[in-house]
Structure formats: C-alpha cells, structure tokens
Amino acid sequence: MTTPFTGLTRPALASIYLSVSESNYPGGLRHPKHGHDPAYITAVVEGAYDERIGHADRDVASGALLFHPAGEEHAVHFTAPHTRVFRLEPRAHMLAESRLARADLSHACVGPARERTMRIVRQLRDAWRRPDPRAIDVALAAGQKYTPARKKKPAMPVHPPRDP
C-alpha cells in the first residue's frame, strides 16, 4: 500500500532530476504502517520520531539522513513537539541514466559519503525555497561536482646551490 507524503509545507517542487519537498509534523502524530512509491532520502531538519520497519524500531533525531527504498512499509510516531523533514525523490529516469542502484542511494546516507550528501541536501533546501525547478537542477549539479580539498604536501625547502 503506497500513500502520498503528508504534512507538506507547500507542494513538492519537481525538476527533471528529482522532486524535493518539506513536511512538518506535530508531536504525538502517528502514521500507521504505510509505504511510498518512490525511493527517497529523508533529512530530518528538526525534531524526532520513532519509526518501525518490519519488526525493527529505530529512533530518528534531527540531523539524521535516511534512505527508504520504493514501497518500503513503515510506521511513524512523531515524538518531538515539532518535527520537520526534507525529502529528495530521484526521478526514475535519473536513476536509469546514472545507473544508480538501491545500494548506491543507501550508501549516500552513511560513512564518508554522508557529509557530501548532507551538503547536497543543504544546497537543495536553499534552492527549494525558490519557486523555480531549474534551481534544483543547478544545486544538484553543483553538489555532484563537489570534491573535498586534498591536503597539500608541504613544499620541499629550496636551498641555493653551494659554491664548491
């Protein structure tokens, strides 16, 4: 069973690559077991909630970055007085063109890739505030081009030639 996202602060903004949306949820709200058609990444901007996936429970707090595969069934209980989440839904053709698999997206949320994904999320949230879908594509492209600066090797000291 798939359901649309609820609590939207405004309609989702869709670009050629992905759809982005933000939702607010009051404390105490419960969503019974449900799923969503698109695979998506959720960044918890503020607040907290408990999520049950199958028989596993997880506590989710502000700063969390989570991947949900398409159709994954989960139940949610919002435990903080107010919770806000930002969602990225890659479009099907983006996944096909870039040959991204489920594993690739889930790895974007953990380990060394997490900071890069969070940087992209921040850029996309800034772009989302503008009502122009092209801003989303520009932010996504900018985030994909980001590479962390490498530490420079110390320069070798230059000594003048010695006189014999």
Buried (B, 14 or more C-beta within 10 A) or exposed (E): EEEEBEBEEEEBBBBEBBBBBBBBBEBEBEBEEBBBEBBBBBBBBBBBBBBBBEEEEEEBEBEBBBBBEBEBBBBBBBBBEEBBBBBBBBBEEBBEEEEBEEEEBBBBBEEEBEEBBBBBBBBBBEBBEEEEBEBBBBBBEBBEEEEEEEEEEEEEEEEEEEEE
